[in-house]
């Protein structure tokens, strides 16, 4: 019994395979020729973004935006901001990655659905907040320390809210 692949799945397999080949070749070239590390992330990121915009697909724009944001952060700490130390280096990467998440929301308007996708604003906002606190020095680090100890209270509060709200909905 032979299993035939549907044309759409076959096309997606070719595209996914092609992207993996590009990532592998970029990684190999980076190792052999001492290319900047951000290119390994940027190449597939741009491929996903172009493919996503051509297909008007949010599902393709998501990895493209995240990879491109991360590539920007790596570029910054390897290049123009190479003199950053400690938390500032991590903050630059986090802020760039947050920008990638914000890009998802922006580009979602140009997809087939044409509707604003708002969920990336949550992880993007969290990363931007943490990155900003890391850049602010000692006060920001202290705030992160307090949040690190107190975040379970937020989970309990949200859980109670959901339970109590659900109770009101069933009555």
PyMOL commands that place a pseudoatom at each C-alpha (Angstrom):
pseudoatom trace, name=CA, resn=UNK, resi=1, chain=A, elem=C, hetatm=0, pos=[0.000, 0.000, 0.000]
pseudoatom trace, name=CA, resn=UNK, resi=2, chain=A, elem=C, hetatm=0, pos=[1.571, 3.261, -1.098]
pseudoatom trace, name=CA, resn=UNK, resi=3, chain=A, elem=C, hetatm=0, pos=[0.856, 6.531, 0.581]
pseudoatom trace, name=CA, resn=UNK, resi=4, chain=A, elem=C, hetatm=0, pos=[0.574, 9.526, -1.695]
pseudoatom trace, name=CA, resn=UNK, resi=5, chain=A, elem=C, hetatm=0, pos=[1.334, 12.988, -0.461]
pseudoatom trace, name=CA, resn=UNK, resi=6, chain=A, elem=C, hetatm=0, pos=[-1.255, 15.612, -1.280]
pseudoatom trace, name=CA, resn=UNK, resi=7, chain=A, elem=C, hetatm=0, pos=[0.039, 18.413, -3.534]
pseudoatom trace, name=CA, resn=UNK, resi=8, chain=A, elem=C, hetatm=0, pos=[-0.247, 21.091, -0.835]
pseudoatom trace, name=CA, resn=UNK, resi=9, chain=A, elem=C, hetatm=0, pos=[1.620, 18.962, 1.736]
pseudoatom trace, name=CA, resn=UNK, resi=10, chain=A, elem=C, hetatm=0, pos=[4.238, 18.083, -0.878]
pseudoatom trace, name=CA, resn=UNK, resi=11, chain=A, elem=C, hetatm=0, pos=[4.752, 21.777, -1.681]
pseudoatom trace, name=CA, resn=UNK, resi=12, chain=A, elem=C, hetatm=0, pos=[5.066, 22.618, 2.031]
pseudoatom trace, name=CA, resn=UNK, resi=13, chain=A, elem=C, hetatm=0, pos=[7.581, 19.781, 2.463]
pseudoatom trace, name=CA, resn=UNK, resi=14, chain=A, elem=C, hetatm=0, pos=[9.708, 21.219, -0.351]
pseudoatom trace, name=CA, resn=UNK, resi=15, chain=A, elem=C, hetatm=0, pos=[9.580, 24.691, 1.144]
pseudoatom trace, name=CA, resn=UNK, resi=16, chain=A, elem=C, hetatm=0, pos=[10.375, 23.478, 4.672]
pseudoatom trace, name=CA, resn=UNK, resi=17, chain=A, elem=C, hetatm=0, pos=[13.181, 21.314, 3.310]
pseudoatom trace, name=CA, resn=UNK, resi=18, chain=A, elem=C, hetatm=0, pos=[14.561, 24.249, 1.367]
pseudoatom trace, name=CA, resn=UNK, resi=19, chain=A, elem=C, hetatm=0, pos=[14.558, 26.466, 4.442]
pseudoatom trace, name=CA, resn=UNK, resi=20, chain=A, elem=C, hetatm=0, pos=[16.367, 23.797, 6.465]
pseudoatom trace, name=CA, resn=UNK, resi=21, chain=A, elem=C, hetatm=0, pos=[18.947, 23.484, 3.683]
pseudoatom trace, name=CA, resn=UNK, resi=22, chain=A, elem=C, hetatm=0, pos=[19.502, 27.262, 3.678]
pseudoatom trace, name=CA, resn=UNK, resi=23, chain=A, elem=C, hetatm=0, pos=[19.903, 27.296, 7.471]
pseudoatom trace, name=CA, resn=UNK, resi=24, chain=A, elem=C, hetatm=0, pos=[22.323, 24.369, 7.292]
pseudoatom trace, name=CA, resn=UNK, resi=25, chain=A, elem=C, hetatm=0, pos=[24.363, 25.948, 4.499]
pseudoatom trace, name=CA, resn=UNK, resi=26, chain=A, elem=C, hetatm=0, pos=[24.483, 29.302, 6.319]
pseudoatom trace, name=CA, resn=UNK, resi=27, chain=A, elem=C, hetatm=0, pos=[25.628, 27.574, 9.503]
pseudoatom trace, name=CA, resn=UNK, resi=28, chain=A, elem=C, hetatm=0, pos=[28.262, 25.620, 7.603]
pseudoatom trace, name=CA, resn=UNK, resi=29, chain=A, elem=C, hetatm=0, pos=[29.478, 28.762, 5.825]
pseudoatom trace, name=CA, resn=UNK, resi=30, chain=A, elem=C, hetatm=0, pos=[29.596, 30.627, 9.145]
pseudoatom trace, name=CA, resn=UNK, resi=31, chain=A, elem=C, hetatm=0, pos=[31.794, 27.866, 10.584]
pseudoatom trace, name=CA, resn=UNK, resi=32, chain=A, elem=C, hetatm=0, pos=[34.075, 27.512, 7.565]
pseudoatom trace, name=CA, resn=UNK, resi=33, chain=A, elem=C, hetatm=0, pos=[34.478, 31.144, 6.600]
pseudoatom trace, name=CA, resn=UNK, resi=34, chain=A, elem=C, hetatm=0, pos=[34.105, 32.860, 9.967]
pseudoatom trace, name=CA, resn=UNK, resi=35, chain=A, elem=C, hetatm=0, pos=[30.948, 34.725, 8.925]
pseudoatom trace, name=CA, resn=UNK, resi=36, chain=A, elem=C, hetatm=0, pos=[29.115, 36.815, 11.508]
pseudoatom trace, name=CA, resn=UNK, resi=37, chain=A, elem=C, hetatm=0, pos=[26.717, 34.692, 13.577]
pseudoatom trace, name=CA, resn=UNK, resi=38, chain=A, elem=C, hetatm=0, pos=[23.735, 36.953, 12.971]
pseudoatom trace, name=CA, resn=UNK, resi=39, chain=A, elem=C, hetatm=0, pos=[23.672, 35.930, 9.274]
pseudoatom trace, name=CA, resn=UNK, resi=40, chain=A, elem=C, hetatm=0, pos=[22.740, 32.372, 10.271]
pseudoatom trace, name=CA, resn=UNK, resi=41, chain=A, elem=C, hetatm=0, pos=[19.587, 33.776, 11.884]
pseudoatom trace, name=CA, resn=UNK, resi=42, chain=A, elem=C, hetatm=0, pos=[18.920, 36.590, 9.442]
pseudoatom trace, name=CA, resn=UNK, resi=43, chain=A, elem=C, hetatm=0, pos=[18.911, 34.502, 6.241]
pseudoatom trace, name=CA, resn=UNK, resi=44, chain=A, elem=C, hetatm=0, pos=[16.053, 32.166, 7.244]
pseudoatom trace, name=CA, resn=UNK, resi=45, chain=A, elem=C, hetatm=0, pos=[14.307, 35.058, 9.001]
pseudoatom trace, name=CA, resn=UNK, resi=46, chain=A, elem=C, hetatm=0, pos=[14.206, 37.089, 5.815]
pseudoatom trace, name=CA, resn=UNK, resi=47, chain=A, elem=C, hetatm=0, pos=[13.174, 33.988, 3.820]
pseudoatom trace, name=CA, resn=UNK, resi=48, chain=A, elem=C, hetatm=0, pos=[10.237, 33.417, 6.164]
pseudoatom trace, name=CA, resn=UNK, resi=49, chain=A, elem=C, hetatm=0, pos=[9.262, 37.100, 6.035]
pseudoatom trace, name=CA, resn=UNK, resi=50, chain=A, elem=C, hetatm=0, pos=[9.345, 37.269, 2.241]
pseudoatom trace, name=CA, resn=UNK, resi=51, chain=A, elem=C, hetatm=0, pos=[7.533, 33.932, 1.921]
pseudoatom trace, name=CA, resn=UNK, resi=52, chain=A, elem=C, hetatm=0, pos=[4.957, 35.034, 4.511]
pseudoatom trace, name=CA, resn=UNK, resi=53, chain=A, elem=C, hetatm=0, pos=[4.309, 38.336, 2.777]
pseudoatom trace, name=CA, resn=UNK, resi=54, chain=A, elem=C, hetatm=0, pos=[4.009, 36.690, -0.635]
pseudoatom trace, name=CA, resn=UNK, resi=55, chain=A, elem=C, hetatm=0, pos=[1.641, 34.037, 0.722]
pseudoatom trace, name=CA, resn=UNK, resi=56, chain=A, elem=C, hetatm=0, pos=[-0.031, 36.589, 3.039]
pseudoatom trace, name=CA, resn=UNK, resi=57, chain=A, elem=C, hetatm=0, pos=[0.374, 34.074, 5.870]
pseudoatom trace, name=CA, resn=UNK, resi=58, chain=A, elem=C, hetatm=0, pos=[0.717, 34.987, 9.541]
pseudoatom trace, name=CA, resn=UNK, resi=59, chain=A, elem=C, hetatm=0, pos=[2.063, 31.501, 10.232]
pseudoatom trace, name=CA, resn=UNK, resi=60, chain=A, elem=C, hetatm=0, pos=[5.135, 32.252, 8.121]
pseudoatom trace, name=CA, resn=UNK, resi=61, chain=A, elem=C, hetatm=0, pos=[5.569, 35.823, 9.331]
pseudoatom trace, name=CA, resn=UNK, resi=62, chain=A, elem=C, hetatm=0, pos=[5.862, 34.641, 12.952]
pseudoatom trace, name=CA, resn=UNK, resi=63, chain=A, elem=C, hetatm=0, pos=[9.157, 32.693, 12.623]
pseudoatom trace, name=CA, resn=UNK, resi=64, chain=A, elem=C, hetatm=0, pos=[10.496, 35.292, 10.182]
pseudoatom trace, name=CA, resn=UNK, resi=65, chain=A, elem=C, hetatm=0, pos=[9.879, 38.140, 12.598]
pseudoatom trace, name=CA, resn=UNK, resi=66, chain=A, elem=C, hetatm=0, pos=[11.284, 36.282, 15.603]
pseudoatom trace, name=CA, resn=UNK, resi=67, chain=A, elem=C, hetatm=0, pos=[14.425, 35.145, 13.753]
pseudoatom trace, name=CA, resn=UNK, resi=68, chain=A, elem=C, hetatm=0, pos=[14.951, 38.627, 12.302]
pseudoatom trace, name=CA, resn=UNK, resi=69, chain=A, elem=C, hetatm=0, pos=[14.548, 40.261, 15.714]
pseudoatom trace, name=CA, resn=UNK, resi=70, chain=A, elem=C, hetatm=0, pos=[16.994, 37.823, 17.272]
pseudoatom trace, name=CA, resn=UNK, resi=71, chain=A, elem=C, hetatm=0, pos=[19.440, 38.331, 14.374]
pseudoatom trace, name=CA, resn=UNK, resi=72, chain=A, elem=C, hetatm=0, pos=[19.269, 42.084, 14.980]
pseudoatom trace, name=CA, resn=UNK, resi=73, chain=A, elem=C, hetatm=0, pos=[20.129, 41.584, 18.650]
pseudoatom trace, name=CA, resn=UNK, resi=74, chain=A, elem=C, hetatm=0, pos=[23.063, 39.315, 17.823]
pseudoatom trace, name=CA, resn=UNK, resi=75, chain=A, elem=C, hetatm=0, pos=[24.279, 41.808, 15.218]
pseudoatom trace, name=CA, resn=UNK, resi=76, chain=A, elem=C, hetatm=0, pos=[24.128, 44.670, 17.720]
pseudoatom trace, name=CA, resn=UNK, resi=77, chain=A, elem=C, hetatm=0, pos=[26.103, 42.874, 20.443]
pseudoatom trace, name=CA, resn=UNK, resi=78, chain=A, elem=C, hetatm=0, pos=[28.644, 41.506, 17.951]
pseudoatom trace, name=CA, resn=UNK, resi=79, chain=A, elem=C, hetatm=0, pos=[29.020, 44.800, 16.055]
pseudoatom trace, name=CA, resn=UNK, resi=80, chain=A, elem=C, hetatm=0, pos=[28.083, 48.363, 16.900]
pseudoatom trace, name=CA, resn=UNK, resi=81, chain=A, elem=C, hetatm=0, pos=[27.387, 47.639, 20.578]
pseudoatom trace, name=CA, resn=UNK, resi=82, chain=A, elem=C, hetatm=0, pos=[30.217, 45.155, 21.132]
pseudoatom trace, name=CA, resn=UNK, resi=83, chain=A, elem=C, hetatm=0, pos=[31.431, 47.251, 24.070]
pseudoatom trace, name=CA, resn=UNK, resi=84, chain=A, elem=C, hetatm=0, pos=[28.313, 46.450, 26.117]
pseudoatom trace, name=CA, resn=UNK, resi=85, chain=A, elem=C, hetatm=0, pos=[28.944, 44.451, 29.271]
pseudoatom trace, name=CA, resn=UNK, resi=86, chain=A, elem=C, hetatm=0, pos=[26.822, 42.113, 31.401]
pseudoatom trace, name=CA, resn=UNK, resi=87, chain=A, elem=C, hetatm=0, pos=[23.136, 42.946, 31.657]
pseudoatom trace, name=CA, resn=UNK, resi=88, chain=A, elem=C, hetatm=0, pos=[23.306, 45.611, 28.945]
pseudoatom trace, name=CA, resn=UNK, resi=89, chain=A, elem=C, hetatm=0, pos=[24.286, 42.998, 26.383]
pseudoatom trace, name=CA, resn=UNK, resi=90, chain=A, elem=C, hetatm=0, pos=[21.313, 40.824, 27.332]
pseudoatom trace, name=CA, resn=UNK, resi=91, chain=A, elem=C, hetatm=0, pos=[19.062, 43.886, 27.312]
pseudoatom trace, name=CA, resn=UNK, resi=92, chain=A, elem=C, hetatm=0, pos=[20.038, 44.692, 23.711]
pseudoatom trace, name=CA, resn=UNK, resi=93, chain=A, elem=C, hetatm=0, pos=[19.160, 41.169, 22.585]
pseudoatom trace, name=CA, resn=UNK, resi=94, chain=A, elem=C, hetatm=0, pos=[15.882, 41.167, 24.537]
pseudoatom trace, name=CA, resn=UNK, resi=95, chain=A, elem=C, hetatm=0, pos=[14.827, 44.547, 23.130]
pseudoatom trace, name=CA, resn=UNK, resi=96, chain=A, elem=C, hetatm=0, pos=[15.630, 43.406, 19.584]
pseudoatom trace, name=CA, resn=UNK, resi=97, chain=A, elem=C, hetatm=0, pos=[13.702, 40.183, 20.085]
pseudoatom trace, name=CA, resn=UNK, resi=98, chain=A, elem=C, hetatm=0, pos=[10.787, 42.206, 21.458]
pseudoatom trace, name=CA, resn=UNK, resi=99, chain=A, elem=C, hetatm=0, pos=[10.939, 44.229, 18.244]
pseudoatom trace, name=CA, resn=UNK, resi=100, chain=A, elem=C, hetatm=0, pos=[10.564, 40.984, 16.304]
pseudoatom trace, name=CA, resn=UNK, resi=101, chain=A, elem=C, hetatm=0, pos=[7.388, 40.173, 18.227]
pseudoatom trace, name=CA, resn=UNK, resi=102, chain=A, elem=C, hetatm=0, pos=[6.048, 43.685, 17.617]
pseudoatom trace, name=CA, resn=UNK, resi=103, chain=A, elem=C, hetatm=0, pos=[6.786, 43.177, 13.906]
pseudoatom trace, name=CA, resn=UNK, resi=104, chain=A, elem=C, hetatm=0, pos=[4.419, 40.176, 13.901]
pseudoatom trace, name=CA, resn=UNK, resi=105, chain=A, elem=C, hetatm=0, pos=[1.581, 42.441, 15.026]
pseudoatom trace, name=CA, resn=UNK, resi=106, chain=A, elem=C, hetatm=0, pos=[2.423, 45.079, 12.444]
pseudoatom trace, name=CA, resn=UNK, resi=107, chain=A, elem=C, hetatm=0, pos=[2.751, 42.670, 9.511]
pseudoatom trace, name=CA, resn=UNK, resi=108, chain=A, elem=C, hetatm=0, pos=[-0.391, 40.747, 10.490]
pseudoatom trace, name=CA, resn=UNK, resi=109, chain=A, elem=C, hetatm=0, pos=[-2.400, 43.582, 8.938]
pseudoatom trace, name=CA, resn=UNK, resi=110, chain=A, elem=C, hetatm=0, pos=[-1.035, 42.574, 5.518]
pseudoatom trace, name=CA, resn=UNK, resi=111, chain=A, elem=C, hetatm=0, pos=[-1.993, 38.908, 5.717]
pseudoatom trace, name=CA, resn=UNK, resi=112, chain=A, elem=C, hetatm=0, pos=[-4.985, 37.212, 4.094]
pseudoatom trace, name=CA, resn=UNK, resi=113, chain=A, elem=C, hetatm=0, pos=[-7.028, 37.727, 7.269]
pseudoatom trace, name=CA, resn=UNK, resi=114, chain=A, elem=C, hetatm=0, pos=[-6.154, 41.416, 7.324]
pseudoatom trace, name=CA, resn=UNK, resi=115, chain=A, elem=C, hetatm=0, pos=[-6.767, 41.582, 11.062]
pseudoatom trace, name=CA, resn=UNK, resi=116, chain=A, elem=C, hetatm=0, pos=[-4.429, 42.788, 13.753]
pseudoatom trace, name=CA, resn=UNK, resi=117, chain=A, elem=C, hetatm=0, pos=[-2.874, 39.913, 15.684]
pseudoatom trace, name=CA, resn=UNK, resi=118, chain=A, elem=C, hetatm=0, pos=[-2.465, 41.203, 19.232]
pseudoatom trace, name=CA, resn=UNK, resi=119, chain=A, elem=C, hetatm=0, pos=[-1.010, 38.218, 21.141]
pseudoatom trace, name=CA, resn=UNK, resi=120, chain=A, elem=C, hetatm=0, pos=[2.642, 38.975, 20.141]
pseudoatom trace, name=CA, resn=UNK, resi=121, chain=A, elem=C, hetatm=0, pos=[2.356, 42.218, 22.093]
pseudoatom trace, name=CA, resn=UNK, resi=122, chain=A, elem=C, hetatm=0, pos=[2.307, 40.170, 25.323]
pseudoatom trace, name=CA, resn=UNK, resi=123, chain=A, elem=C, hetatm=0, pos=[5.670, 38.362, 24.988]
pseudoatom trace, name=CA, resn=UNK, resi=124, chain=A, elem=C, hetatm=0, pos=[7.108, 41.396, 23.169]
pseudoatom trace, name=CA, resn=UNK, resi=125, chain=A, elem=C, hetatm=0, pos=[5.972, 43.700, 25.966]
pseudoatom trace, name=CA, resn=UNK, resi=126, chain=A, elem=C, hetatm=0, pos=[7.379, 41.401, 28.646]
pseudoatom trace, name=CA, resn=UNK, resi=127, chain=A, elem=C, hetatm=0, pos=[10.744, 41.196, 26.868]
pseudoatom trace, name=CA, resn=UNK, resi=128, chain=A, elem=C, hetatm=0, pos=[10.827, 44.950, 26.281]
pseudoatom trace, name=CA, resn=UNK, resi=129, chain=A, elem=C, hetatm=0, pos=[10.037, 45.600, 29.950]
pseudoatom trace, name=CA, resn=UNK, resi=130, chain=A, elem=C, hetatm=0, pos=[12.746, 43.215, 31.156]
pseudoatom trace, name=CA, resn=UNK, resi=131, chain=A, elem=C, hetatm=0, pos=[15.227, 44.663, 28.641]
pseudoatom trace, name=CA, resn=UNK, resi=132, chain=A, elem=C, hetatm=0, pos=[14.409, 48.191, 29.789]
pseudoatom trace, name=CA, resn=UNK, resi=133, chain=A, elem=C, hetatm=0, pos=[14.799, 47.224, 33.442]
pseudoatom trace, name=CA, resn=UNK, resi=134, chain=A, elem=C, hetatm=0, pos=[18.152, 45.590, 32.691]
pseudoatom trace, name=CA, resn=UNK, resi=135, chain=A, elem=C, hetatm=0, pos=[19.323, 48.782, 30.993]
pseudoatom trace, name=CA, resn=UNK, resi=136, chain=A, elem=C, hetatm=0, pos=[18.226, 50.965, 33.892]
pseudoatom trace, name=CA, resn=UNK, resi=137, chain=A, elem=C, hetatm=0, pos=[20.903, 49.521, 36.188]
pseudoatom trace, name=CA, resn=UNK, resi=138, chain=A, elem=C, hetatm=0, pos=[20.541, 48.852, 39.898]
pseudoatom trace, name=CA, resn=UNK, resi=139, chain=A, elem=C, hetatm=0, pos=[16.905, 50.035, 40.323]
pseudoatom trace, name=CA, resn=UNK, resi=140, chain=A, elem=C, hetatm=0, pos=[15.807, 47.837, 37.414]
pseudoatom trace, name=CA, resn=UNK, resi=141, chain=A, elem=C, hetatm=0, pos=[17.709, 44.831, 38.734]
pseudoatom trace, name=CA, resn=UNK, resi=142, chain=A, elem=C, hetatm=0, pos=[16.079, 45.313, 42.144]
pseudoatom trace, name=CA, resn=UNK, resi=143, chain=A, elem=C, hetatm=0, pos=[12.629, 45.488, 40.501]
pseudoatom trace, name=CA, resn=UNK, resi=144, chain=A, elem=C, hetatm=0, pos=[13.367, 42.269, 38.591]
pseudoatom trace, name=CA, resn=UNK, resi=145, chain=A, elem=C, hetatm=0, pos=[14.448, 40.626, 41.841]
pseudoatom trace, name=CA, resn=UNK, resi=146, chain=A, elem=C, hetatm=0, pos=[11.168, 41.595, 43.548]
pseudoatom trace, name=CA, resn=UNK, resi=147, chain=A, elem=C, hetatm=0, pos=[9.160, 40.440, 40.559]
pseudoatom trace, name=CA, resn=UNK, resi=148, chain=A, elem=C, hetatm=0, pos=[11.094, 37.165, 40.530]
pseudoatom trace, name=CA, resn=UNK, resi=149, chain=A, elem=C, hetatm=0, pos=[9.932, 36.522, 44.081]
pseudoatom trace, name=CA, resn=UNK, resi=150, chain=A, elem=C, hetatm=0, pos=[6.371, 37.793, 43.674]
pseudoatom trace, name=CA, resn=UNK, resi=151, chain=A, elem=C, hetatm=0, pos=[5.207, 36.502, 40.299]
pseudoatom trace, name=CA, resn=UNK, resi=152, chain=A, elem=C, hetatm=0, pos=[3.417, 33.452, 41.780]
pseudoatom trace, name=CA, resn=UNK, resi=153, chain=A, elem=C, hetatm=0, pos=[0.977, 35.860, 43.459]
pseudoatom trace, name=CA, resn=UNK, resi=154, chain=A, elem=C, hetatm=0, pos=[-0.038, 37.089, 40.004]
pseudoatom trace, name=CA, resn=UNK, resi=155, chain=A, elem=C, hetatm=0, pos=[-0.765, 33.508, 38.903]
pseudoatom trace, name=CA, resn=UNK, resi=156, chain=A, elem=C, hetatm=0, pos=[-2.908, 32.906, 41.988]
pseudoatom trace, name=CA, resn=UNK, resi=157, chain=A, elem=C, hetatm=0, pos=[-4.821, 36.158, 41.397]
pseudoatom trace, name=CA, resn=UNK, resi=158, chain=A, elem=C, hetatm=0, pos=[-5.477, 35.350, 37.731]
pseudoatom trace, name=CA, resn=UNK, resi=159, chain=A, elem=C, hetatm=0, pos=[-6.529, 31.817, 38.658]
pseudoatom trace, name=CA, resn=UNK, resi=160, chain=A, elem=C, hetatm=0, pos=[-8.981, 33.101, 41.274]
pseudoatom trace, name=CA, resn=UNK, resi=161, chain=A, elem=C, hetatm=0, pos=[-10.348, 35.643, 38.812]
pseudoatom trace, name=CA, resn=UNK, resi=162, chain=A, elem=C, hetatm=0, pos=[-10.963, 32.943, 36.206]
pseudoatom trace, name=CA, resn=UNK, resi=163, chain=A, elem=C, hetatm=0, pos=[-12.671, 30.660, 38.711]
pseudoatom trace, name=CA, resn=UNK, resi=164, chain=A, elem=C, hetatm=0, pos=[-14.884, 33.401, 40.139]
pseudoatom trace, name=CA, resn=UNK, resi=165, chain=A, elem=C, hetatm=0, pos=[-15.722, 34.781, 36.706]
pseudoatom trace, name=CA, resn=UNK, resi=166, chain=A, elem=C, hetatm=0, pos=[-16.639, 31.293, 35.493]
pseudoatom trace, name=CA, resn=UNK, resi=167, chain=A, elem=C, hetatm=0, pos=[-18.910, 30.851, 38.504]
pseudoatom trace, name=CA, resn=UNK, resi=168, chain=A, elem=C, hetatm=0, pos=[-20.790, 34.051, 37.587]
pseudoatom trace, name=CA, resn=UNK, resi=169, chain=A, elem=C, hetatm=0, pos=[-21.152, 32.871, 34.004]
pseudoatom trace, name=CA, resn=UNK, resi=170, chain=A, elem=C, hetatm=0, pos=[-22.838, 29.566, 34.927]
pseudoatom trace, name=CA, resn=UNK, resi=171, chain=A, elem=C, hetatm=0, pos=[-25.414, 30.999, 37.295]
for i in range(1, 171): cmd.bond("trace and resi %d" % i, "trace and resi %d" % (i + 1))
show_as sticks, trace
zoom trace
